[in-house]
Amino acid sequence: MEILQAKPIDLVEILYLVKVCIADMNAKGLMHWNSSYPGVSLIQRDLDDGTIFLLKDKGVCKGMVTLSSKQPEEYRQLNFPSINVKPLYMMRMAVHPIWQGKGIARNMIEFAQKMATENGYTSIRVDVFQTSQDARHLCAGQNFKEIGSFHSDYQRIPFLCYEKQL
């Protein structure tokens, strides 16, 4: 397995992965991803910014994650306990349903930690949908600490924000 920075040619593969993951999440009652989010324009922006990374195994895309230094707008309402940090934001992580539960997400988190450390980041921040027990369990298992919660403009159920100091 390898994790590579996505290229423009990967757009169709990324959009397919997002579509499959949306259907899987919605079937599980997790409605925070839908036909509007993450939309094509957001994915294209991440791709243009060079912030999407794909986990591939023998050429097959099994997962993706966006790693960015740009703070999501919703995080402004949170009070992070850490001061003077340089956080890396981990967003839009998706693992194809066929390969869930096989360590793909953990591999992407480990990649994010290595990338963050090598580039002078001092923490990683991520948010998860409150009702996503799998995502919450993953964060806890990777020693992320819950910081607080926020509501997005399009959801009634809050998102939980986590941070891991490096």
VMD Tcl script that builds the backbone (N, CA, C; Angstrom):
set m [mol new atoms 498]
animate dup $m
set s [atomselect $m all]
$s set {name element resname resid chain x y z} {
  {N N MET 1 A 0.846 -1.184 0.000}
  {CA C MET 1 A 0.000 0.000 0.000}
  {C C MET 1 A 0.883 1.236 0.000}
  {N N GLU 2 A 0.375 2.264 -0.650}
  {CA C GLU 2 A 1.091 3.530 -0.668}
  {C C GLU 2 A 0.088 4.676 -0.601}
  {N N ILE 3 A 0.539 5.770 -0.037}
  {CA C ILE 3 A -0.297 6.968 0.029}
  {C C ILE 3 A 0.402 8.035 -0.797}
  {N N LEU 4 A -0.341 8.550 -1.781}
  {CA C LEU 4 A 0.207 9.498 -2.732}
  {C C LEU 4 A -0.655 10.748 -2.809}
  {N N GLN 5 A -0.020 11.866 -3.116}
  {CA C GLN 5 A -0.770 13.088 -3.359}
  {C C GLN 5 A -1.582 12.904 -4.640}
  {N N ALA 6 A -2.871 13.217 -4.574}
  {CA C ALA 6 A -3.743 13.061 -5.736}
  {C C ALA 6 A -3.345 14.032 -6.835}
  {N N LYS 7 A -3.573 13.592 -8.061}
  {CA C LYS 7 A -3.300 14.403 -9.245}
  {C C LYS 7 A -4.621 14.715 -9.941}
  {N N PRO 8 A -4.641 15.723 -10.812}
  {CA C PRO 8 A -5.894 16.046 -11.521}
  {C C PRO 8 A -6.530 14.845 -12.222}
  {N N ILE 9 A -5.720 13.935 -12.712}
  {CA C ILE 9 A -6.252 12.766 -13.402}
  {C C ILE 9 A -7.048 11.844 -12.456}
  {N N ASP 10 A -6.878 12.013 -11.138}
  {CA C ASP 10 A -7.558 11.187 -10.135}
  {C C ASP 10 A -8.973 11.668 -9.814}
  {N N LEU 11 A -9.404 12.776 -10.390}
  {CA C LEU 11 A -10.693 13.369 -10.022}
  {C C LEU 11 A -11.852 12.380 -10.138}
  {N N VAL 12 A -11.972 11.683 -11.239}
  {CA C VAL 12 A -13.099 10.767 -11.422}
  {C C VAL 12 A -13.064 9.661 -10.371}
  {N N GLU 13 A -11.879 9.152 -10.091}
  {CA C GLU 13 A -11.737 8.109 -9.074}
  {C C GLU 13 A -12.130 8.629 -7.688}
  {N N ILE 14 A -11.753 9.840 -7.381}
  {CA C ILE 14 A -12.105 10.458 -6.098}
  {C C ILE 14 A -13.619 10.639 -6.002}
  {N N LEU 15 A -14.220 11.172 -7.055}
  {CA C LEU 15 A -15.674 11.387 -7.035}
  {C C LEU 15 A -16.430 10.068 -6.906}
  {N N TYR 16 A -15.923 9.011 -7.533}
  {CA C TYR 16 A -16.552 7.691 -7.391}
  {C C TYR 16 A -16.443 7.224 -5.939}
  {N N LEU 17 A -15.262 7.349 -5.339}
  {CA C LEU 17 A -15.077 6.945 -3.948}
  {C C LEU 17 A -16.031 7.712 -3.040}
  {N N VAL 18 A -16.143 9.014 -3.245}
  {CA C VAL 18 A -17.047 9.837 -2.430}
  {C C VAL 18 A -18.491 9.358 -2.598}
  {N N LYS 19 A -18.906 9.089 -3.827}
  {CA C LYS 19 A -20.281 8.640 -4.087}
  {C C LYS 19 A -20.582 7.318 -3.378}
  {N N VAL 20 A -19.662 6.370 -3.464}
  {CA C VAL 20 A -19.849 5.067 -2.810}
  {C C VAL 20 A -19.892 5.232 -1.285}
  {N N CYS 21 A -19.028 6.077 -0.770}
  {CA C CYS 21 A -18.989 6.298 0.682}
  {C C CYS 21 A -20.249 7.021 1.171}
  {N N ILE 22 A -20.758 7.961 0.385}
  {CA C ILE 22 A -21.996 8.645 0.764}
  {C C ILE 22 A -23.134 7.638 0.855}
  {N N ALA 23 A -23.257 6.776 -0.117}
  {CA C ALA 23 A -24.321 5.765 -0.095}
  {C C ALA 23 A -24.183 4.861 1.124}
  {N N ASP 24 A -22.957 4.460 1.436}
  {CA C ASP 24 A -22.716 3.591 2.595}
  {C C ASP 24 A -23.045 4.315 3.896}
  {N N MET 25 A -22.585 5.555 4.042}
  {CA C MET 25 A -22.856 6.324 5.267}
  {C C MET 25 A -24.355 6.551 5.433}
  {N N ASN 26 A -25.011 6.954 4.372}
  {CA C ASN 26 A -26.452 7.211 4.447}
  {C C ASN 26 A -27.211 5.945 4.830}
  {N N ALA 27 A -26.798 4.792 4.302}
  {CA C ALA 27 A -27.437 3.519 4.658}
  {C C ALA 27 A -27.254 3.199 6.133}
  {N N LYS 28 A -26.182 3.708 6.737}
  {CA C LYS 28 A -25.905 3.503 8.163}
  {C C LYS 28 A -26.533 4.591 9.028}
  {N N GLY 29 A -27.297 5.493 8.407}
  {CA C GLY 29 A -27.942 6.567 9.158}
  {C C GLY 29 A -27.065 7.779 9.381}
  {N N LEU 30 A -25.912 7.815 8.760}
  {CA C LEU 30 A -25.001 8.958 8.881}
  {C C LEU 30 A -25.230 9.855 7.677}
  {N N MET 31 A -25.931 10.940 7.900}
  {CA C MET 31 A -26.378 11.780 6.787}
  {C C MET 31 A -25.571 13.065 6.621}
  {N N HIS 32 A -24.383 13.133 7.188}
  {CA C HIS 32 A -23.606 14.373 7.095}
  {C C HIS 32 A -22.909 14.541 5.752}
  {N N TRP 33 A -22.749 13.481 4.987}
  {CA C TRP 33 A -22.297 13.586 3.606}
  {C C TRP 33 A -23.496 13.299 2.735}
  {N N ASN 34 A -23.635 14.089 1.669}
  {CA C ASN 34 A -24.802 13.938 0.798}
  {C C ASN 34 A -24.460 14.474 -0.592}
  {N N SER 35 A -25.473 14.719 -1.394}
  {CA C SER 35 A -25.216 15.188 -2.761}
  {C C SER 35 A -24.616 16.596 -2.783}
  {N N SER 36 A -24.706 17.331 -1.686}
  {CA C SER 36 A -24.139 18.679 -1.622}
  {C C SER 36 A -22.749 18.718 -1.001}
  {N N TYR 37 A -22.522 17.837 -0.051}
  {CA C TYR 37 A -21.230 17.836 0.653}
  {C C TYR 37 A -20.665 16.436 0.727}
  {N N PRO 38 A -19.420 16.227 0.382}
  {CA C PRO 38 A -18.545 17.201 -0.266}
  {C C PRO 38 A -18.817 17.259 -1.760}
  {N N GLY 39 A -19.077 18.418 -2.252}
  {CA C GLY 39 A -19.429 18.600 -3.658}
  {C C GLY 39 A -18.212 18.600 -4.572}
  {N N VAL 40 A -18.507 18.569 -5.852}
  {CA C VAL 40 A -17.448 18.530 -6.868}
  {C C VAL 40 A -16.527 19.745 -6.735}
  {N N SER 41 A -17.090 20.926 -6.499}
  {CA C SER 41 A -16.246 22.126 -6.431}
  {C C SER 41 A -15.293 22.076 -5.232}
  {N N LEU 42 A -15.743 21.537 -4.107}
  {CA C LEU 42 A -14.876 21.413 -2.933}
  {C C LEU 42 A -13.766 20.398 -3.196}
  {N N ILE 43 A -14.117 19.266 -3.772}
  {CA C ILE 43 A -13.121 18.253 -4.103}
  {C C ILE 43 A -12.119 18.823 -5.114}
  {N N GLN 44 A -12.622 19.545 -6.107}
  {CA C GLN 44 A -11.731 20.141 -7.110}
  {C C GLN 44 A -10.792 21.148 -6.459}
  {N N ARG 45 A -11.294 21.935 -5.524}
  {CA C ARG 45 A -10.446 22.917 -4.826}
  {C C ARG 45 A -9.342 22.209 -4.046}
  {N N ASP 46 A -9.723 21.141 -3.317}
  {CA C ASP 46 A -8.719 20.372 -2.574}
  {C C ASP 46 A -7.669 19.793 -3.524}
  {N N LEU 47 A -8.135 19.304 -4.648}
  {CA C LEU 47 A -7.234 18.727 -5.650}
  {C C LEU 47 A -6.288 19.806 -6.190}
  {N N ASP 48 A -6.840 20.973 -6.523}
  {CA C ASP 48 A -6.031 22.087 -7.024}
  {C C ASP 48 A -5.013 22.562 -5.983}
  {N N ASP 49 A -5.418 22.515 -4.701}
  {CA C ASP 49 A -4.529 22.937 -3.607}
  {C C ASP 49 A -3.464 21.893 -3.287}
  {N N GLY 50 A -3.616 20.691 -3.840}
  {CA C GLY 50 A -2.657 19.622 -3.567}
  {C C GLY 50 A -2.802 19.023 -2.188}
  {N N THR 51 A -4.019 19.055 -1.639}
  {CA C THR 51 A -4.213 18.590 -0.260}
  {C C THR 51 A -4.905 17.232 -0.145}
  {N N ILE 52 A -5.289 16.625 -1.262}
  {CA C ILE 52 A -5.917 15.303 -1.211}
  {C C ILE 52 A -4.839 14.237 -1.373}
  {N N PHE 53 A -4.918 13.229 -0.518}
  {CA C PHE 53 A -4.006 12.102 -0.574}
  {C C PHE 53 A -4.823 10.829 -0.701}
  {N N LEU 54 A -4.359 9.930 -1.568}
  {CA C LEU 54 A -5.056 8.678 -1.837}
  {C C LEU 54 A -4.243 7.503 -1.335}
  {N N LEU 55 A -4.907 6.580 -0.669}
  {CA C LEU 55 A -4.269 5.331 -0.297}
  {C C LEU 55 A -4.620 4.329 -1.380}
  {N N LYS 56 A -3.582 3.827 -2.043}
  {CA C LYS 56 A -3.774 2.870 -3.129}
  {C C LYS 56 A -3.030 1.587 -2.820}
  {N N ASP 57 A -3.618 0.503 -3.266}
  {CA C ASP 57 A -3.017 -0.810 -3.126}
  {C C ASP 57 A -3.067 -1.477 -4.499}
  {N N LYS 58 A -1.905 -1.683 -5.095}
  {CA C LYS 58 A -1.808 -2.252 -6.448}
  {C C LYS 58 A -2.652 -1.457 -7.445}
  {N N GLY 59 A -2.622 -0.128 -7.303}
  {CA C GLY 59 A -3.332 0.752 -8.217}
  {C C GLY 59 A -4.791 0.989 -7.889}
  {N N VAL 60 A -5.321 0.290 -6.881}
  {CA C VAL 60 A -6.725 0.429 -6.503}
  {C C VAL 60 A -6.844 1.440 -5.360}
  {N N CYS 61 A -7.670 2.463 -5.573}
  {CA C CYS 61 A -7.885 3.484 -4.546}
  {C C CYS 61 A -8.814 2.934 -3.474}
  {N N LYS 62 A -8.283 2.818 -2.260}
  {CA C LYS 62 A -9.069 2.276 -1.155}
  {C C LYS 62 A -9.511 3.356 -0.171}
  {N N GLY 63 A -8.867 4.518 -0.213}
  {CA C GLY 63 A -9.236 5.586 0.709}
  {C C GLY 63 A -8.624 6.911 0.311}
  {N N MET 64 A -9.124 7.956 0.950}
  {CA C MET 64 A -8.627 9.310 0.690}
  {C C MET 64 A -8.724 10.138 1.952}
  {N N VAL 65 A -7.930 11.189 2.000}
  {CA C VAL 65 A -7.981 12.144 3.094}
  {C C VAL 65 A -7.450 13.480 2.583}
  {N N THR 66 A -8.032 14.552 3.091}
  {CA C THR 66 A -7.540 15.899 2.799}
  {C C THR 66 A -6.744 16.368 4.011}
  {N N LEU 67 A -5.522 16.817 3.773}
  {CA C LEU 67 A -4.641 17.329 4.828}
  {C C LEU 67 A -4.272 18.755 4.465}
  {N N SER 68 A -4.665 19.703 5.317}
  {CA C SER 68 A -4.509 21.114 4.976}
  {C C SER 68 A -4.091 21.941 6.190}
  {N N SER 69 A -3.416 23.022 5.909}
  {CA C SER 69 A -3.060 23.969 6.966}
  {C C SER 69 A -4.161 25.006 7.176}
  {N N LYS 70 A -5.178 24.998 6.309}
  {CA C LYS 70 A -6.262 25.983 6.407}
  {C C LYS 70 A -7.311 25.536 7.429}
  {N N GLN 71 A -7.556 26.388 8.393}
  {CA C GLN 71 A -8.536 26.081 9.432}
  {C C GLN 71 A -9.963 26.159 8.889}
  {N N PRO 72 A -10.757 25.111 9.104}
  {CA C PRO 72 A -12.170 25.192 8.703}
  {C C PRO 72 A -12.875 26.315 9.469}
  {N N GLU 73 A -13.753 26.998 8.808}
  {CA C GLU 73 A -14.463 28.144 9.402}
  {C C GLU 73 A -15.157 27.769 10.711}
  {N N GLU 74 A -15.752 26.578 10.761}
  {CA C GLU 74 A -16.500 26.159 11.952}
  {C C GLU 74 A -15.617 26.051 13.195}
  {N N TYR 75 A -14.332 25.860 13.022}
  {CA C TYR 75 A -13.424 25.703 14.155}
  {C C TYR 75 A -13.221 27.007 14.913}
  {N N ARG 76 A -13.570 28.118 14.302}
  {CA C ARG 76 A -13.364 29.418 14.955}
  {C C ARG 76 A -14.182 29.557 16.241}
  {N N GLN 77 A -15.267 28.805 16.335}
  {CA C GLN 77 A -16.114 28.884 17.526}
  {C C GLN 77 A -15.621 27.995 18.666}
  {N N LEU 78 A -14.548 27.245 18.447}
  {CA C LEU 78 A -14.013 26.341 19.458}
  {C C LEU 78 A -12.865 26.986 20.221}
  {N N ASN 79 A -12.706 26.579 21.459}
  {CA C ASN 79 A -11.590 27.048 22.283}
  {C C ASN 79 A -10.593 25.908 22.439}
  {N N PHE 80 A -9.562 25.920 21.607}
  {CA C PHE 80 A -8.544 24.891 21.710}
  {C C PHE 80 A -7.638 25.208 22.884}
  {N N PRO 81 A -7.335 24.210 23.719}
  {CA C PRO 81 A -6.501 24.464 24.897}
  {C C PRO 81 A -5.046 24.742 24.541}
  {N N SER 82 A -4.603 24.267 23.401}
  {CA C SER 82 A -3.210 24.455 23.024}
  {C C SER 82 A -3.002 25.849 22.436}
  {N N ILE 83 A -1.910 26.439 22.820}
  {CA C ILE 83 A -1.553 27.777 22.350}
  {C C ILE 83 A -0.235 27.661 21.581}
  {N N ASN 84 A -0.025 28.554 20.640}
  {CA C ASN 84 A 1.207 28.573 19.849}
  {C C ASN 84 A 1.470 27.236 19.159}
  {N N VAL 85 A 0.446 26.713 18.539}
  {CA C VAL 85 A 0.605 25.468 17.798}
  {C C VAL 85 A 0.447 25.746 16.308}
  {N N LYS 86 A 0.962 24.840 15.534}
  {CA C LYS 86 A 0.794 24.883 14.088}
  {C C LYS 86 A 0.030 23.613 13.723}
  {N N PRO 87 A -1.313 23.700 13.651}
  {CA C PRO 87 A -2.098 22.491 13.403}
  {C C PRO 87 A -2.226 22.128 11.928}
  {N N LEU 88 A -2.294 20.823 11.693}
  {CA C LEU 88 A -2.638 20.279 10.388}
  {C C LEU 88 A -4.071 19.790 10.515}
  {N N TYR 89 A -4.916 20.145 9.564}
  {CA C TYR 89 A -6.323 19.777 9.617}
  {C C TYR 89 A -6.561 18.578 8.713}
  {N N MET 90 A -7.138 17.537 9.301}
  {CA C MET 90 A -7.443 16.303 8.592}
  {C C MET 90 A -8.945 16.305 8.319}
  {N N MET 91 A -9.293 16.285 7.022}
  {CA C MET 91 A -10.700 16.419 6.641}
  {C C MET 91 A -11.049 15.417 5.548}
  {N N ARG 92 A -12.327 15.201 5.399}
  {CA C ARG 92 A -12.884 14.412 4.295}
  {C C ARG 92 A -12.192 13.064 4.108}
  {N N MET 93 A -11.958 12.379 5.236}
  {CA C MET 93 A -11.400 11.041 5.150}
  {C C MET 93 A -12.505 10.081 4.736}
  {N N ALA 94 A -12.193 9.228 3.783}
  {CA C ALA 94 A -13.164 8.251 3.301}
  {C C ALA 94 A -12.441 6.952 2.975}
  {N N VAL 95 A -13.046 5.848 3.373}
  {CA C VAL 95 A -12.525 4.528 3.045}
  {C C VAL 95 A -13.641 3.782 2.324}
  {N N HIS 96 A -13.309 3.203 1.176}
  {CA C HIS 96 A -14.295 2.441 0.409}
  {C C HIS 96 A -14.899 1.377 1.319}
  {N N PRO 97 A -16.222 1.211 1.307}
  {CA C PRO 97 A -16.889 0.260 2.205}
  {C C PRO 97 A -16.320 -1.164 2.161}
  {N N ILE 98 A -15.863 -1.596 1.009}
  {CA C ILE 98 A -15.304 -2.949 0.893}
  {C C ILE 98 A -14.074 -3.124 1.775}
  {N N TRP 99 A -13.315 -2.044 1.966}
  {CA C TRP 99 A -12.057 -2.139 2.708}
  {C C TRP 99 A -12.124 -1.509 4.100}
  {N N GLN 100 A -13.303 -1.181 4.576}
  {CA C GLN 100 A -13.417 -0.650 5.939}
  {C C GLN 100 A -13.117 -1.751 6.955}
  {N N GLY 101 A -12.545 -1.345 8.072}
  {CA C GLY 101 A -12.209 -2.298 9.124}
  {C C GLY 101 A -10.919 -3.056 8.880}
  {N N LYS 102 A -10.135 -2.623 7.921}
  {CA C LYS 102 A -8.896 -3.318 7.572}
  {C C LYS 102 A -7.648 -2.445 7.808}
  {N N GLY 103 A -7.788 -1.386 8.607}
  {CA C GLY 103 A -6.645 -0.552 8.954}
  {C C GLY 103 A -6.337 0.578 7.985}
  {N N ILE 104 A -7.192 0.784 6.985}
  {CA C ILE 104 A -6.939 1.839 5.992}
  {C C ILE 104 A -6.958 3.220 6.658}
  {N N ALA 105 A -7.981 3.501 7.441}
  {CA C ALA 105 A -8.078 4.810 8.103}
  {C C ALA 105 A -6.906 5.015 9.062}
  {N N ARG 106 A -6.543 3.971 9.795}
  {CA C ARG 106 A -5.408 4.069 10.710}
  {C C ARG 106 A -4.125 4.384 9.936}
  {N N ASN 107 A -3.946 3.744 8.775}
  {CA C ASN 107 A -2.770 4.026 7.940}
  {C C ASN 107 A -2.752 5.477 7.484}
  {N N MET 108 A -3.928 6.012 7.135}
  {CA C MET 108 A -3.985 7.405 6.694}
  {C C MET 108 A -3.678 8.357 7.843}
  {N N ILE 109 A -4.124 8.029 9.054}
  {CA C ILE 109 A -3.802 8.860 10.221}
  {C C ILE 109 A -2.304 8.813 10.503}
  {N N GLU 110 A -1.723 7.644 10.420}
  {CA C GLU 110 A -0.282 7.522 10.633}
  {C C GLU 110 A 0.489 8.317 9.577}
  {N N PHE 111 A 0.017 8.278 8.335}
  {CA C PHE 111 A 0.622 9.078 7.274}
  {C C PHE 111 A 0.512 10.569 7.608}
  {N N ALA 112 A -0.672 11.002 8.064}
  {CA C ALA 112 A -0.883 12.414 8.420}
  {C C ALA 112 A 0.065 12.828 9.546}
  {N N GLN 113 A 0.248 11.964 10.522}
  {CA C GLN 113 A 1.152 12.277 11.635}
  {C C GLN 113 A 2.591 12.412 11.150}
  {N N LYS 114 A 3.009 11.509 10.293}
  {CA C LYS 114 A 4.372 11.571 9.759}
  {C C LYS 114 A 4.556 12.832 8.931}
  {N N MET 115 A 3.592 13.115 8.061}
  {CA C MET 115 A 3.666 14.315 7.225}
  {C C MET 115 A 3.691 15.572 8.094}
  {N N ALA 116 A 2.844 15.597 9.125}
  {CA C ALA 116 A 2.788 16.759 10.016}
  {C C ALA 116 A 4.123 16.971 10.719}
  {N N THR 117 A 4.664 15.920 11.265}
  {CA C THR 117 A 5.936 16.019 11.981}
  {C C THR 117 A 7.052 16.489 11.055}
  {N N GLU 118 A 7.114 15.917 9.857}
  {CA C GLU 118 A 8.163 16.283 8.902}
  {C C GLU 118 A 8.049 17.721 8.416}
  {N N ASN 119 A 6.851 18.309 8.520}
  {CA C ASN 119 A 6.636 19.668 8.023}
  {C C ASN 119 A 6.422 20.694 9.131}
  {N N GLY 120 A 6.792 20.347 10.347}
  {CA C GLY 120 A 6.779 21.308 11.446}
  {C C GLY 120 A 5.436 21.578 12.092}
  {N N TYR 121 A 4.435 20.754 11.805}
  {CA C TYR 121 A 3.145 20.917 12.481}
  {C C TYR 121 A 3.267 20.345 13.892}
  {N N THR 122 A 2.532 20.929 14.811}
  {CA C THR 122 A 2.628 20.490 16.207}
  {C C THR 122 A 1.388 19.756 16.692}
  {N N SER 123 A 0.348 19.734 15.869}
  {CA C SER 123 A -0.858 18.988 16.235}
  {C C SER 123 A -1.648 18.656 14.976}
  {N N ILE 124 A -2.579 17.726 15.137}
  {CA C ILE 124 A -3.524 17.391 14.080}
  {C C ILE 124 A -4.915 17.592 14.657}
  {N N ARG 125 A -5.763 18.248 13.896}
  {CA C ARG 125 A -7.145 18.478 14.309}
  {C C ARG 125 A -8.086 17.840 13.293}
  {N N VAL 126 A -9.166 17.282 13.812}
  {CA C VAL 126 A -10.139 16.598 12.965}
  {C C VAL 126 A -11.507 16.715 13.624}
  {N N ASP 127 A -12.560 16.681 12.827}
  {CA C ASP 127 A -13.899 16.626 13.395}
  {C C ASP 127 A -14.619 15.408 12.835}
  {N N VAL 128 A -15.530 14.881 13.640}
  {CA C VAL 128 A -16.324 13.717 13.240}
  {C C VAL 128 A -17.780 13.966 13.612}
  {N N PHE 129 A -18.664 13.359 12.855}
  {CA C PHE 129 A -20.098 13.460 13.119}
  {C C PHE 129 A -20.380 12.764 14.450}
  {N N GLN 130 A -21.117 13.420 15.336}
  {CA C GLN 130 A -21.318 12.915 16.694}
  {C C GLN 130 A -21.856 11.481 16.722}
  {N N THR 131 A -22.705 11.125 15.791}
  {CA C THR 131 A -23.303 9.794 15.821}
  {C C THR 131 A -22.444 8.724 15.139}
  {N N SER 132 A -21.289 9.092 14.623}
  {CA C SER 132 A -20.408 8.117 13.978}
  {C C SER 132 A -19.519 7.447 15.019}
  {N N GLN 133 A -20.012 6.346 15.562}
  {CA C GLN 133 A -19.265 5.638 16.601}
  {C C GLN 133 A -17.921 5.120 16.095}
  {N N ASP 134 A -17.878 4.658 14.858}
  {CA C ASP 134 A -16.620 4.148 14.305}
  {C C ASP 134 A -15.558 5.243 14.251}
  {N N ALA 135 A -15.930 6.428 13.789}
  {CA C ALA 135 A -14.972 7.536 13.697}
  {C C ALA 135 A -14.532 7.987 15.091}
  {N N ARG 136 A -15.456 8.019 16.025}
  {CA C ARG 136 A -15.100 8.405 17.400}
  {C C ARG 136 A -14.150 7.384 18.016}
  {N N HIS 137 A -14.419 6.108 17.769}
  {CA C HIS 137 A -13.564 5.040 18.283}
  {C C HIS 137 A -12.169 5.131 17.658}
  {N N LEU 138 A -12.112 5.421 16.362}
  {CA C LEU 138 A -10.835 5.572 15.676}
  {C C LEU 138 A -10.020 6.708 16.296}
  {N N CYS 139 A -10.653 7.838 16.537}
  {CA C CYS 139 A -9.940 8.974 17.146}
  {C C CYS 139 A -9.415 8.620 18.535}
  {N N ALA 140 A -10.252 7.992 19.330}
  {CA C ALA 140 A -9.824 7.609 20.674}
  {C C ALA 140 A -8.669 6.616 20.614}
  {N N GLY 141 A -8.750 5.665 19.688}
  {CA C GLY 141 A -7.698 4.666 19.548}
  {C C GLY 141 A -6.376 5.233 19.061}
  {N N GLN 142 A -6.422 6.391 18.420}
  {CA C GLN 142 A -5.211 7.057 17.931}
  {C C GLN 142 A -4.776 8.193 18.865}
  {N N ASN 143 A -5.322 8.207 20.073}
  {CA C ASN 143 A -4.947 9.163 21.135}
  {C C ASN 143 A -5.273 10.616 20.819}
  {N N PHE 144 A -6.356 10.839 20.078}
  {CA C PHE 144 A -6.866 12.192 19.901}
  {C C PHE 144 A -7.708 12.539 21.115}
  {N N LYS 145 A -7.678 13.778 21.529}
  {CA C LYS 145 A -8.476 14.235 22.663}
  {C C LYS 145 A -9.646 15.073 22.157}
  {N N GLU 146 A -10.827 14.797 22.698}
  {CA C GLU 146 A -12.006 15.568 22.315}
  {C C GLU 146 A -11.885 16.979 22.878}
  {N N ILE 147 A -12.070 17.967 22.004}
  {CA C ILE 147 A -11.916 19.370 22.382}
  {C C ILE 147 A -13.262 20.047 22.617}
  {N N GLY 148 A -14.233 19.753 21.785}
  {CA C GLY 148 A -15.537 20.396 21.891}
  {C C GLY 148 A -16.390 20.004 20.707}
  {N N SER 149 A -17.489 20.711 20.559}
  {CA C SER 149 A -18.393 20.400 19.447}
  {C C SER 149 A -18.855 21.691 18.788}
  {N N PHE 150 A -19.364 21.546 17.578}
  {CA C PHE 150 A -19.925 22.685 16.863}
  {C C PHE 150 A -21.027 22.178 15.946}
  {N N HIS 151 A -21.894 23.088 15.571}
  {CA C HIS 151 A -22.943 22.790 14.597}
  {C C HIS 151 A -22.575 23.456 13.281}
  {N N SER 152 A -22.751 22.731 12.207}
  {CA C SER 152 A -22.549 23.338 10.898}
  {C C SER 152 A -23.866 23.964 10.464}
  {N N ASP 153 A -23.799 24.745 9.430}
  {CA C ASP 153 A -25.000 25.418 8.933}
  {C C ASP 153 A -26.026 24.445 8.368}
  {N N TYR 154 A -25.583 23.257 7.997}
  {CA C TYR 154 A -26.485 22.331 7.323}
  {C C TYR 154 A -26.824 21.079 8.134}
  {N N GLN 155 A -26.444 21.021 9.412}
  {CA C GLN 155 A -26.724 19.842 10.228}
  {C C GLN 155 A -27.283 20.240 11.588}
  {N N ARG 156 A -28.239 19.454 12.066}
  {CA C ARG 156 A -28.752 19.667 13.425}
  {C C ARG 156 A -27.919 18.923 14.458}
  {N N ILE 157 A -27.346 17.794 14.061}
  {CA C ILE 157 A -26.519 16.997 14.965}
  {C C ILE 157 A -25.112 17.603 14.951}
  {N N PRO 158 A -24.515 17.769 16.131}
  {CA C PRO 158 A -23.197 18.418 16.163}
  {C C PRO 158 A -22.058 17.521 15.665}
  {N N PHE 159 A -20.975 18.178 15.368}
  {CA C PHE 159 A -19.717 17.524 15.053}
  {C C PHE 159 A -18.827 17.650 16.283}
  {N N LEU 160 A -18.055 16.627 16.567}
  {CA C LEU 160 A -17.101 16.650 17.670}
  {C C LEU 160 A -15.721 16.925 17.098}
  {N N CYS 161 A -14.982 17.795 17.734}
  {CA C CYS 161 A -13.655 18.148 17.270}
  {C C CYS 161 A -12.619 17.519 18.188}
  {N N TYR 162 A -11.597 16.947 17.568}
  {CA C TYR 162 A -10.514 16.285 18.287}
  {C C TYR 162 A -9.181 16.920 17.903}
  {N N GLU 163 A -8.223 16.796 18.814}
  {CA C GLU 163 A -6.865 17.259 18.535}
  {C C GLU 163 A -5.879 16.272 19.110}
  {N N LYS 164 A -4.778 16.090 18.399}
  {CA C LYS 164 A -3.685 15.255 18.882}
  {C C LYS 164 A -2.413 16.071 18.823}
  {N N GLN 165 A -1.743 16.198 19.968}
  {CA C GLN 165 A -0.462 16.889 20.004}
  {C C GLN 165 A 0.618 15.956 19.480}
  {N N LEU 166 A 1.541 16.501 18.721}
  {CA C LEU 166 A 2.627 15.689 18.170}
  {C C LEU 166 A 3.940 15.969 18.879}
}
mol reanalyze $m
mol bondsrecalc $m
mol representation Tube
mol addrep $m
